[in-house]
């Protein structure tokens, strides 16, 4: 058995009931075969892949809090500090009822390669809880966040581990967590990113993941002789990533005709009205039915279905495993030219393969959504400098980072004879830097 297959088998055996983690490891290690197979004995002797797939530290803790009725609730908190070879652990906190250790590990593992691709000095980590902020009062959210941070604060710090937002963790939650960290540690430092502008946040961080996604897509289209103007785009999700992806796509002259949330989706042939979407989702925290009620051209459907709408470009921006093999077939049949992931691992492995073998340009999230964490790293730099940069300065750095990521993954794919395979390109380019740092630091 090859070394790669041995390690994939070990991961499945030692981490039962963690299918998302298996999926992420398999995707990465499969594309690293080209590199590993050439030097298998050396990698095996150093147990390099075992060290790569085993997190440096995994924290699981109890999060008790009191709800508005006086009832004590107990959630589980997680922080997986996956790899610090190239910098302090960095990665978001997900608050969603589906959160478990396997999901946090898959996200942390992906984050290692993504952070490496940004070219900035950040290691990989991820955390969160099965707490659901939906339907909770502000006081309940604060009670949860304070309890969560009371435990987490023992393990993080501006030079150790710097968490950020993710699904369910926006500016409100980051604010409550930052306040509690400061109170417990008596230190005002850049321990979290995604902070509000009045207390150390960076301009353009809110927009960064969605904008970055479009900067990369635009560069890729340009390199394939296409421009964004006039393109029809379908987007899933209606959260932070989706909203700013829609906004930037429209600024580039494309027409975005869909968005979705966890209960249904919108088809709006006139193009999504971003301001209305922001009002519904960011201000009222309401369902998409409210968007449809306020806009004549929009039709609301229950369930899922955005991938059935004909498009040139598809941008999955909601959650993992939301673009399945039948969706991929539909996209190909409708003439879709490119799929770029705004979410983390939204496309299943078979759907990815189908898109690639049918000539669709496919960019994995670890490259195309890296603008969020890259801008978080820029927020860390500003906090260390005790300075704030202008929106234009941050946005222009973000553009450069995304353009560089595209060329890095494109070049890495070409170097290994896999031109146009950006999954291989992203995994190899991310891996090379991490491994070189791990080797330099000895067996740790
Ligand atoms: P948000 O919580 O702001 O939005 C998530 C959106 O996806 C919401 O519209 C939500 O619906 C929908 N959604 C969530 N879970 C499901 C589900 N199980 N089925 C269908 N729809 C669902 O999160 P973000 O926009 O921040 O994150 C979206 C994705 O992007 C995640 O995969 C995240 O890891 C990834 N990502 C985020 C970054 C960031 O900077 N925020 C950076 C890089 C990646 P509803 O409104 O009903 O809750």
Boltz pocket constraint, residues with backbone or C-beta under 6 A from the ligand:
constraints:
  - pocket:
      binder: B
      contacts: [[A, 165], [A, 166], [A, 167], [A, 168], [A, 169], [A, 205], [A, 209], [A, 237], [A, 238], [A, 239], [A, 240], [A, 241], [A, 242], [A, 260], [A, 261], [A, 262], [A, 263], [A, 286], [A, 317], [A, 318], [A, 319], [A, 320], [A, 342], [A, 343], [A, 344], [A, 345], [A, 369], [A, 370], [A, 372], [A, 373]]
      max_distance: 6.0
